[in-house]
Amino acid sequence: MFTEKDIKQIKSKGITPDQVNAQVSRLKNGMSFSDLVAAATIGKGIESYDKGETQELINLYDNKKDNLSIVKFVPASGAATRMFKFLFQFLQHFNPSKENVKKYAERKNEALIETFFEKLEQFPFYNEVQSVIRQGTPNYDALTNEEKQMLFVKTMLDADGLNYSFLPKGLLPFHKYGAQVKTAFEEHLFESTLYASSNGKSNLHFTVSEKHHLYFKKEFSAVVEPIEDQTNTKFNVSYSFQKEATETVALTLDDKVFRNEDGSILFRPAGHGALLENLNDLDNDLIFIKNIDNIVVANKNIEVSNYKKLLAGVLLEAQEKVFTYLKKLDEGYLDDADFKVMALFLRYRLNVPVVADFEAFCSEEKISYLKEKFDRPIRVCGMVKNQGEPGGGPFWVKDDEGKISLQIVEFAQINFGKKNQQGIVYKATHFNPTDLVCGVKNYKGEKFDLTKFVDPEAAFITTKTQNGVDIQALELPGLWNGSMAYWNSIFVEVPLETFNPVKTVNDLLKPVHQVS
């Protein structure tokens, strides 16, 4: 039962008490697991192209892109805190007067900290941190090595230092080019000119947290002019915040709505699935999606970017066929041969199983069936070979009505308590590194309402801690999982080199993040 004060709070967020009650019911009833039928593999849900075919598709995209409105959509609201987890633990548990880093690493079974200090000078932020330390520590040279190490980490992370732990990943120093340091945000600007620009213009949309918005705008003002001169490209950068109406309630472990200390209901950000609303606000022909931390240094970026063009070429080729078919279906002049060609394209190009009795349908039924299947947003997703990296996997999935479709499924959606589901996962060969190109308009140029193609059953329930209390948290269907469940999907194999996320600060030491 909600009080009048609760109802006022709920409505102020742009939602209704009924919607909140539905969230509570979802949390109490538990999440629905995906019913995996098989892992998608090469030739069975994942396409693979040789060099010649790849180049043809790249050329197709290059020849068409100047007639398209293109945007690069970058989720960038994530704080950098998790990157520094082992460094926070170091500050909490390391005593520079009693042990050295090697002994600490052995005691805590933490190899990351040794690597961090062994290769300290290779980090792009090394000079900046050292400069701040020396300005504020007159007796620096008299400190022990252990005290210097402790001071380095404190200066990096603390609010009275560089406060890196407050910043989002996108605004951290990521790459060093001689004396020049670049953020992930700046690198995404440059990268967009390699594949996501048309007619000398580059559109980028960053989803950011409201508290970081002005920091992004300030960074853009500081770096845009030299990049525009270097690339002969004009940038149009826009931002949005996760909408309050997408936030969700949480329950205590005894199924009570969790409340803040002042008695108000706790509403939490509902995962990256909430960004579907932000994506839905964009009005572009082609949308590239890529995470803020998946970026490499410039000299390694050209080859990686060619695979984005490959995905876009695949999308444009498929979309052209779909638009031709939809136009014919609207006109209504079709014979049996037309229906067979369309059904085959649906099954083998868009990975949509066709009902067994399709041939028995009358013409009107076939037209209605095919229109419903074709008239959807299209996404082409890069898939890399599974080598132990985290990420949603491509699977054939059966829904409650027995319909099978190609989906990206997160581990949290899989019931590992069932041996047959485990077995399917272990046979998986690829995963999705959040590498997508999306076509979100129909053949008449009208934008789809993306909220109409979501599987609400694909929500996540996770256990979190709030003010020291364990809670059950609800996340909306993932942006490239359940939020795109009813899109038409094509999965394409791309090299592992296209996936270079920075999950811990030590990932910045990898060759793809170092200028050779």
N, C-alpha and C positions, 0 to 999 in steps of 0.2 A: 504494500500500500504506500503510495507516494503522498507526502504532505503538500499543502498549497505552495510552500517554499520550494519543494522538489520540482513541482510541475512548472513553476516559474523558471527555475534553473534549466530544466529540460527544454522548454520552449525557447529560451534565450539562445540555445545552441542550434536552433533551426530544425529540431526533431520533435516527435510527439511521445507522450507516455506509452502509447501502444508499441512504438518502435523500441523503446527501452525495455518494455516487458518482453518483447520478442527476443531481445538480446539476452535477458535473464533466463528465459526458457532454453535458449540455445546452450548457454553455459551449464544449466542444470541437466539437460538431456545428453550433453556430450557431443563431440564432433562426429561427423560421418567420415568413415575412411573410404578412400578410393578403392574400387574393385579392379585390380590389375588383371588384364587378360594375358599380356605379353609385353616384353620390352621392345621398343622400336629399335630396329637395327638397319644397317645399310641394305637397301632393296626392300625393306619391310617397314616403311615409315620414315626412313632417312635417306635423302638423296646424296649422291656423291658425283662430282664432276672432275674430268681430267683437265689438263692445262689448256687445251684448245677450247673446250666447252666453257671453261671458266672465263677465258679471255673474250669469247663471244658475248657472254652475258654481261661482262664488265662494259664492253663496247655498246651493248644495247642500252644500258643505263646512261653511259656518258652521252650518247646521242639524243636521249630523251630528257635529260635532267633540266635543261634550260627552259623547258616548257612546263615545268612542275613547280609547285610551291612545296618547299622542303623545310623540315625543322628537325633539329636534334634535341631530343627530350632527355634530360639528365637528372635523375633523382640525386639530390645533393644535400639533403637535410641531415644526414647522419653525422653525429658528433664523432670526433676523433678519439674519444675516451677509450674505446675498446682496443685501439691500436697500441695503447700504452699500458695495458693491463699489467704486464710483467714489470714495468717500471714503477708503477704505483706500489706494487708488492715489494719491490726493492726499497723504496723510500720508507715503507712501513716496517720492514724486518731487517734491514741491513744496519749493522753497527760498525762504522768505519774505524773505531778505536779497538775493536776486538777481533775483526776478521778481514780478509781480503775478498775480492769478488769471486775468485776461484773456490774458496771454501764456502762462501755463501751459496754459490751455484750448486755445489755438491750437497750441501745441507738441505736446500730447497728443491733439489732435483730440477733445476731450471737452466737449461743450456742457452736459452735466448739471451740472457744477461751477459754471458761471457762473449758471445758473438757481437753483441751491441758495443761493448767496450773495446774489443779487439779491432773492430773496423770503424771506430768512432769517426775518424776523419773523412770517411767516405760518404757520410750522411750529408744531404744538401743543407741542413741547418747548422752544421758544425761551427762554421765561422761566425754566424750570428749569435749563437749561444756563447761562444768563447768571448766575443766582443762585449756582450752584456755582463758576463761574469767579471771580466777584467775592469770594467768601468765601476762596478759596485763592490769589488773586493780588493782593496789595496794590498793586502798581505797574501794574495793568491799564490805567489811562488813559494811561500813558506809552508803551505798546506801539504799534508801527506797525499800520496796518490789516491788513497781511498777517500779522503775528504774532498779531493777535486772531483772524483767520480760522483759522489753524493751531490755535490754542489751543481754539477752539470745537469743532472736529472731534475733537481729542484728548480733550477733556472728555466729549464724547458717547460715544466708542467705547472708550476705554482702561479697563482693569480698575480703575485707581486714580481713575477719574472716575465717570461714570454707568453705564459698562459696557453700553451698549445692544447691543453686538455679541454679548454673552453671552445676552441675553434672547431668548425666543421672540417672534415677531411679535405674538402675542396680548396680550402684556404691555407693549408699547410705547405711548407716547402717540400716539393716532391722531387725535383730534378735540378742538377747543378751543371751549368754550361760555363766552365771556366769560373769567372768571378760572379756570373749572373745565376740567380736562383729563380726557378719558376714553380708556381703552384699547380695543382691538378686542374684548377679552374682555367688558368691561362693555357695549359696544354690542350684542354678540350676546345678552346677557341681555335687554336692552330689546327687541331685535328679536323675540325668541321670543314675547313677549307679544302681538305683532301678528298672528301666524298659527299659532304652534306651541304654544299653550296650550289647556287645556280645564278647565272647572270651576274657574277661578281658580288653576290650577296650571300651572307651566311646568317641563318636564323637559329638561335639556340634558346631553349627554355629550360631553366633550372628550377626544380622544386626545392625550396630552402625553408629553414625554420625562420619564423618571424624575427627572432632575436639576432639572426645573422644576416638579415637582408641588407642592411646598410653596409656591412663589411664586404659583401659581394659587390655591391654597386661601387664602392670605393676602389676595390681591386680592379674592376673593369675599367674605370676611368684612368687608373694608373698604367694599365698595360695595353689598352686597345690601340693607341696610335701607332706604336712600332709594329704591331702585328698586321694592322691594316696596310701599312707601307710595305712590309715584307711580302705579304701575300696578295696585294692588290685586291683586297676584299673588304667590303663594308659589312659591319656586324650589327645585327638587330638582336639584342639579348633581352629576354623577358623572364620574369620570376613569378612564382606563385607559392602559396603556403598550403599545407594540408588543411582542408576545410574542417571547421569545428563540428559540422554536422556529421562528419565521418567518424568522430571519436566514439568509443564504446565504454560501457560500464564494466566493472569487475566484481567478482564475488569472493567472499572469504571462503575458507575451506569448508565451512558449515553452511554454505549456500546463502549467505546474507549479502545484500548489496554493500560493497565496501564504501566507506565514507571518510572524508577528510576530517581533520581534527575539529574543524568548525561545524561539522555535521552535514556539510554539503556532499553531494554524490561525487565520487571520483570518476572522471572521464579521462580515458587514456587514448593516445594516438593508436590507430587500429592497424598498424603495419603498412607495408608498401601497397597493399590492395586499396587503401584509401586514396591513392594517387590516381585511380581511374577517373575520379571527378576532374582532376587537373588535366589529365590526358584528353578527356572528353571536351574540354573547353578549347582545344586547339583546332584551328580550321585550316589544315594543310593537306596537300595531296599525299604526301609521303612523310612518315615519321620514323626516324631512327631512335632507338632506345638503347642507352648504354649507361652503366653506373659510373659515378664520379671517380671512383678509385681504380677503374680499369683503364689505365692510360699508360703509354710508354713514351720514351724520349723520342725526339723528332726524327732522328736518322733511322729509327726502327719502325716508325709509324707509317711510312709510305706503303710498305708491303702489307702490314696489318690492315691498313685502310682499303686495300684492294678487295679484301674479302667482304667488307661492308658493301662495296659496289656489286660484288657477286650476288649477295642476298637481295639487293635492290633490283638487280637485273632479273632474278628469278621471280620476284614479286610482279614486276611490270609485265613480264611475259605471260604469267598466269592470269593476271588481272585483265590483260587485253582479251584473252580468250573468254573469261567470265563475262566481261562487258558485252562482247559480241553475242554470246549465248543469251544473255538476259534481254538484249534488244530483240533478238529473234523470237524469244518466248513472249515478249510483250506484243510483238506484231502478230504472232499466232499462226504464221504460215510454216508449218513443220511437217515432215514426213517421218516414217519409222527410222530411216537412216540418221536423221538429225537427232532423234531421241537417243539412239544407241550411242552416237558419238559423245553426246553430252553426258550420258550415264557413265561411260567409260572414263571421261575426263574427271568427273566427280569422284569416281572410285580410285583411279590410279594417279591422278595429279593432285587432287585436293584431299586425298586420304579419307573420303567420306563413304562408308559402306552404303550401298544402295539396297533397298528392301527387296527381298526375294521375289515378290510378286509384281515388281515394277512393270515387267513386260505385259502383264495382264491388265494394267490400267488403261482406261480410255484416254484419248488425246488430252482432254481437259484436265484429267487427274495427273497425267504426266507433266503437263505444263505447270500446274500448281505445285507439284512435288519438287520439280527442278528449280523453279523460281525461289521457293522457300529455302532450298539448300544453297543456291548460288548467291542470293542477295544478302550477303553478310560481310563484315570486315574481314580482311585477309592479313595474316601475319606470316612472315618467313623468319624462322628462328635458326640461328647458328647453333650447331651441336659439335662439341669437341669430344675426343676419345676420353673415356673415363680413366683417369690415373690417380684417383684418390682425392681429387679436389672436391670441395662442397658445391652443391648446386642441384637444382631440380632436374629430374631425369625425364626423358621422353618415353612414354608408355602408351600402349593401347589399353583403354579403360572402358568398362561396361557400367552404364548407369542403371538406375532403379527400374527402368522400362526395358532393359536388356539391349539398349542401343550401344554400339561400340564406337568410340571416337579416339582420335589421337590427341594426347594431352601432355603438358609438362606437369609433373607431379613432384611435390616436395616430400622429403622423408617423413615429415610430420603428418602427412596425409595417408601414410601407409601403415597398415596393421601388421607389425612384425611378429605379432603373436600367432599369426597363421603361417604355417610352413610353406604353403603354396605361394603366398605373397612374397615371403622371404626368397624363395627359389627364383621367382621372376626378377626380383631386384638384383640378385647375384649374377643373373645372366645379362644385365644391362651393360651396354658397351659405350654409351655416350651420356653426357649431361649438358644442360643448357647454362651457358655462362652469362645470362642476361644480355643477349646480343640479338636484337630484333629489328626488323623493318616492317612497318605497318601501313596498310592501305585502308583508310577509314571513310572513304566516300563511295557511293554507288555509281553506276554507269552514267547517271544524269548529273553527276557532280555534287549531289546532296550528301551532307555528312550523316553518317550513322549516329544514332544515340547509343553510345557504347554501354550504357547501363542496362540495355535490353539483352545483352549477350553474356550475362554473368550467371554462374552457378552458385546460388547462395548457400548451398549445402557444403561448399568447399571452404567454409570458414575454418580458422585455426583456433584451438584453445591451448594456451600455454600457461605454465606456472611461473609467476614472477614474484618479486619481493617489493613491497611498498611500505616504507617506514618500518622496516624490520618484520613486517607481517607477510606471510605467504598468501598470494591471491591467485584466483583463476582469471586470466585475462583473455579477452576475445579479440581476435584479429580478423579483419575482413578477408575474403578470398584473395589470394595473392595476385598482384597485378598481371603477371604473365602465367599464372596458374588458373585458379577458378574465375578470376575476373575476365579472362579471355576464353572461357570454356566453350562457348558457342561461336567462336570465330572459325573461319576456315584456315587450317594450319598446314604449312609446308616446312619440313625440317631439313636442313642442309648441313652436311659435314663441313666444318672449317678447322684449320690447324689449331693445336693447343696454344700456339704462339699468340693467338688473338685474345687469350684470357690471361690477364696479368694484374689481378687485384692486389691491393695493399691491405691485408687483414691485420698484420702486426707491423710495427715500425721497421722491423728487420727486413720486411719484404722490399723495402727501398734499396737494399743492397744487391738485389738480383740484377743480372746483366741488363735486362730490358729497362731498368730504371737508372742505369748508370751510363753516362756518355763515354763511349770508348775512345 
